[in-house]
């Protein structure tokens, strides 16, 4: 986590450091990302950087947490009231919110995709594990509600189902980044992407939906 001195900075200064770091990592990735370039672009002394963060991993972890918090702001009313909607409507809204976030925050989305594409990286494993545990807890809650509503069979394997849901989310983004190229225009994320999402969700639904409902 950032040190207290970072949080004591004016909001504008903190945002500048975060924005510069997102630019750096989205362009160069974690390994080639340079603290030297970050401090120059943020107009801070290199010594000041280590007053704010332990190291590059600490900064990167903070950025991923910030991006996750920003994505929450894009959650639709459907996601804010999960008890009022069926499980598969919620999943589609979840994917759509993520795509809208990527469309409006292309550099943050690119950074997130690079992160998930390198989740076996020896340094980033801990960061990925933290985010993965958060995602698992989120899906457990949704599945509990879905089973209580009768949307999903009660005898599903939670671990495997959650693994498939998370993998599907990552795979769809990887498809658009890898098959269309990392430099494709994020503003072109549109209904074509949601068509792919619906195909994936339909596949999942046929596997875990309650056939009696």
Buried (B, 14 or more C-beta within 10 A) or exposed (E): EBEEEBEEBEEEBBEBBBBBBBBBBBBEBBEEBEBEBBBEBBEBEEEBBBBBBEEBBBBBBBBBBBBBEEBEEBBBEBBEEBEEBBBBBBBBBBBBBBBBBBBBBBBBBBBBBBBBBBBEBEEBEEBBEBBBEEBBEBBBEBBEBBBEBBBBBEEBEEEEBBBBBBEBBBBBBBEBBEEEEEEEEBEEBEEEBBEBBBEBBEEBBEEBBBEEE
